């Protein structure tokens, strides 16, 4: 699945709840070496502080964490010029001002916020691939994280627009870099709890929607591992002829028309709480 001993860059580390962390840990379990990136020293300190009680100190001490603000082309170039050979890159980065780009009202006069969100969430992928290619002399794989763009969800607003642009960019980059044996794909995940997700207004409402749409049970905490497994697969040699694709890992919600009927739904053993951390039990099938 992963090339043992090869180096993989996982961009967008926030804390041990982040999807980037789940992906990095999966890569390491398969024998890969992980280089994480954070935006700046402040974000690194936040990661170490918030993860201290969840992650053993010996694990934190051996992490390779580097700084990279993806809106600064010089920093992206410096990151990859400081690495010898890279087998894969994970772009787990997105940003939108929740006060202007997300929420109940789609329209906003905050055009600068929209443009910054577009730069961070979409354009940065192109700049990352451009600089990473020099460290992928034998080819490699790039995987971005996205969310269902075939439908419009409440509150998600401009981030939904930017994710659609990101998926179009994945296809364009796949065409451009195929001659360099660099594959570019995206994984479209169902809603997962993270620090970033907690900033999305109405995230719990989105989780409720998933319960009514997903044929398979969906756990916003445990299923980070399932998403990470798919990312690791796309990074590795078993997917060497897969490029320009958006692979969906969402419990099947994206194929359902409307909501599941009551007899089709999983019976979750706990009621949905306002606190996503309170819900970890696996769902059980309804009796027939």
N, C-alpha and C positions, 0 to 999 in steps of 0.2 A: 504493500500500500504506500509506504513512505520509503525513500531511499535511506537506508541505514547510514548514519554518519554524515549525511548531507545537511546543508544549512538552509533553513527556511526563515523568512522574515515575516513576522506577524505584526501588522501595524494597527494601532488603535487600542492598546492596553489601557484600561481604566482601573479595574480592581478585580478581585477574584470572582466576582459575579459576572464579569463581562464575557461576551461570546469569544473575544480574542483570547482570553485566558483558557477557556475550555478547548479552543482549537490548538493552542500552543501545547497544552498538556497532552492532548491526543497525539500530536506529532512526536513529542518526546517519548511517549509510551511505545511508539512504533520505531523508535531508534533514531529519529532526526534531531538535529541541533537547532534550537530556536533562538533567534534574535528578536526581541520585542522592541517596539517603538512606542514612545509617549510624546506628547506635544512639547513638553518642557520639564525643567527640574521640579517645578511645583507639582505637576501631575504625577511625576515619579514618586515624590514624597507622599502624596495622597494615596497612591497605590500601596506603597509599603505600609503606611499607617493603617489603612482600612483592611489590608490583608493579613496583618500581623497575627491576629487571633485565629485565623482560619487556615493559614498556610504555615507549615513548619519553618522556623527561622533558617534552618540549613538549606531549605529549598529557595527561600528569598535571597539568601546570600550568594547563591551561585547563578542567579538569573543574569542574562546579558540584556540589559535595558539601555537603549540609545534614544537620543532626542531627535525628533523630526516633526516640525510644523509643516504640514503638507501644502500650506499656502505659500511657502517660501521655497522656490526652486533650488536655491543654493543649498538649503538644508537637505533636500532630497538627494541632490547630487553627492553631497558629502557623505550621506549615509551609505550609499551603494558603492562609492569609490573606496570606502573603508572596509569593504567586504571582498574577499578573494573570489569565491565561487558560490553562487546562490542557485539552489534547485527550485525554489518556489517562493512566492510572495502572497500573503493574505492581506487584502484591503478591507479591514473591518472598521471603517471610519465614516461617520456621518454627523452632521450638525445642522440644527435649525433653531433659531430663537423661538422658544415656545410661546412667547408673548405676542409675536407678530406673524410667524410662519405656520403655527399650529393653533388648534383651538376650534371654537364654534364657528367663527367667521373666516371664510377662505380669503376674501379680499383684504389687502393691506397696502397702505401707501409706503411701507418700509422696504423700498426697492433695494436699498443697500443690504438689508438683511437677507433678502431673497438671493441676491447675487453671491453673498458670502456663503450661504448654504449650498448654492449650486457649485461653487468652487470647491468647498470642502468635500461635499458628498458625491460629486460626479467628476469634475474636471481633474481633481487630484489623481484619480486613477490613471489618466493618460500620462501625467507627468511622472508618476511612479514607474509605469511600464517603460517609459522612454529612458529613464536613468537606470532602471534595474536591468535592462537588456545587456548592458556592458558587463554585468556580473553573471550573465546567463549565456556564456560563450558556447556552451554545448546544448542550449535550449533550456526550457524550464516551463513552469506553470504559474499562472496568476489567477487567484480566485477572489472575487468581490462578494460582499454580502448585500442582498437586496430583500425586498418585501413585495408581495403580490401587487403587480401593477395592472392586472387585467380588470380590476374593479376599484371603485372609489370608496374609501373607508372614512367614517366620521373622524374629525379632529386631525387627521394625518396631513391634509392640505398640501402645502408646497413640498413637503418631503416625499409625498407620493409622486409628484411631478418629477422631482429630481431622481428618484429611483427609476422611473421610466426612462429618463435620459441616461442613467447609468447602464441600464440593460442594452440600450442602443449603442452606447460606447463600447461595451463588452464585445458586441458583434463587429464593430468597426476595427477595434484593436486586434481581434482574432484574425481578421483578413490581413491587416497590415503586417503583423508579426509572425504569421505562419511560416514565411520563408526563413525565419530565424529559429524555427522549431520552438517558438514560445506560444504556449496555449493560454487562452484567456477565457475564463468562464465565470459564472456567478451562481451562488446558491440562494434561492428564495426560501427563507425560513418562515415558519409560523411565528406568532408572537412569543417572545422569550423575555423573561424578567432580567433586567440589568439596570445599572445606574442610568444609562442613557435612556432606556425605555421608560424609567420612572419619571422622566421629564416630559413625556408625551401626555398632554391632557387627554383624559378618557382612556388610558391604557387598559384599565380593568373592564371598561365597556367592550373594548376590542377582544379581551379574553372571553367575555360572555358570548360574543358573537361566534368565536371559534368553537365553543362548546356546542353550539347549535348547528355548526357546519361541518365539523371534522368527523368523518366516519371512524377513524382511529382515535383512541384517546390522545389528548394533547396535554402535556405537563410543561408549564412555562419555566420550570427549573430543570427537571431531569432531562428534558429533551434537547437541552444544549448539547449533550453528548451525541445525540443522533445527528444533529446539524454538523458538529465537529467531525464526525465520522465521514460524512459526505464530502466535506472540504478536504479532509486528508486523502480520500480516494481520488479526487480531482487533481490534487497536487502530485500524486504518485504515478509510477510507470504504467499501472493498469488502465489509466485513462489517457494514454498517449495519443489517441486519435480522436479525442473529444475536445472541441474548441468552439467558442462562440455560442455556448449554450447557457440557458438559465435552468438549473436543475432545482426542482421544487421539493422541499422537505417540510411538509406542513400538515401531516396526518390525513391528507386527501381533501382538505377543505376547498382547495381551488377548483376541484372538479364537480362540486355539488351545486346544483341549481337551487337557489333559495336556501331554506333551512331544512335540516333533517326532520322527519316526522318523529313524534314522540317514541314510537316503537323502534326506531332506528338508532336512537342516541345511546351513548354509553351512560351508565349510571355512576356518577361521581360520588364517592363516599362522604365527601365534605362539601358543605355549601361554599359558594364563592364569597370570599372575604374581601374587604377593601385592602387588606394587606396580603400581597401575593406570596410572602414568605410563609404564611400560615397554611398553605395548601401544597402538600407534598405527596399525599396518598395517591396510589395508582387507581385509576378508575376500574370498574368491573362491568362486564357485559350484563345487560338486562336479561332476565330469564325469558325464555320463549314459551 
